[in-house]
Amino acid sequence: MKKLSCLFLAMIMVLSLLVGCSGGNNNSSNNGQNDASTPDASTPGDSTTGNNNTEQTYSGKVMLYSSMQEDQLMAIKEGFEKKYPGVTMEYYFAGTSKVVTKISTEAQAGHVDADVIWVGDAADYVSFKEEGILQQYTSPEAAGLDPNYIDAEGYYTAARLVGVGIAYNTVTVKPEDAPKTWSDLLDPKWKDQIVMSDPGTAGTTKYWMNAMMCSDKYGADYMQKLKDNGCLLESGTTATHNQLAAQAYQVGVCLDYVTANLVAEGSPIAFLYPEDTVSIASPIGLVKDCNNEENGKLLYDFILSKEGQEILVANNLVSVRSDVEQSVDLSAIPSILECDFAKLASDSGSNLENFNKIFGLS
């Protein structure tokens, strides 16, 4: 493992646009329910003072809505509940589009039942803020972060970094033959052997699609060529990676940490960071007028803390903190695709509509 490289620091500056300016299966950790029930309001316990230190005891619950992989959510839950044994962390997880739809539906009904939101497409947080779903909150853990990771108005904070690159099946593709650039995926030898998640359901892929569509180097023309070369869509991130590992496809547009999880389980799949890797700073936000505000702040702080970020790194994610050793060799990233986040946010809907037309989804 190694500390943040100079390249990663440069990556931070690129990703600063994400936060400096202003889209699975349904499961719950609550006794296996398929949807998140409305959490009861939790009340902080009494404070006791001793030795000039104030020790707060918390109780109740906290609800997280997230599109992360469940293994990562379970790891955060375990660490959080160990630190705060009086608080139960519940969660609703699904693909980003389902989570966003759930949030929008609840907001229209008058109340979002989540305390904290954590989805893959950072552009969604612009909408959350504009719609009054989030409240301003400055975490004490912000002191350990680059200021560029914090929304200028304090409505959300980047909590993990996700790399979108190219994965391939190691049984059917030799490392020397694997595509090394996005343009390599257009080679006829990969025709009908390319997979990616549907950006209409997977937030991280939606962000990748949006970044590529907004780029003068790629644009809608690249998506048309990708479709013409037989790129197929899977309904969600998990399905995409599992199908690639099962040899249903040879190569794919994939995520670094999901691929790493499968590799750790022994799946025949490998990942590489191509030229113009798309890197996503995935934020967390505190819901306005949430049921469990104090516990929501506790969870928010825990996720951003060194302890919480080390849990993410142990689960193959990249930390936003400079004092956490990374498990990913960031020097393997040849370059990051520069993105104008304001343009990504404003053009997201039209880009997805255009993508759907290209792939025959509308």
Salt bridges, closest charged atoms under 4 A:
ASP35 OD1 - LYS102 NZ 2.93
ASP40 OD2 - LYS61 NZ 3.99
GLU81 OE2 - LYS77 NZ 2.60
GLU90 OE2 - LYS61 NZ 3.88
GLU106 OE2 - LYS102 NZ 3.23
ASP113 OD1 - HIS111 ND1 3.25
ASP121 OD2 - LYS206 NZ 3.43
ASP124 OD1 - LYS206 NZ 3.24
GLU141 OE1 - ARG321 NH1 3.19
ASP151 OD1 - LYS129 NZ 3.16
GLU153 OE1 - LYS129 NZ 2.93
ASP221 OD2 - LYS225 NZ 3.23
GLU275 OE2 - LYS217 NZ 2.79
ASP276 OD2 - LYS217 NZ 2.72
GLU293 OE2 - LYS297 NZ 3.18
GLU307 OE1 - LYS83 NZ 3.62
GLU310 OE2 - LYS306 NZ 2.68
ASP323 OD1 - ARG321 NE 2.88
ASP329 OD1 - LYS2 NZ 3.38
ASP347 OD2 - LYS343 NZ 2.77
GLU353 OE2 - LYS357 NZ 3.90
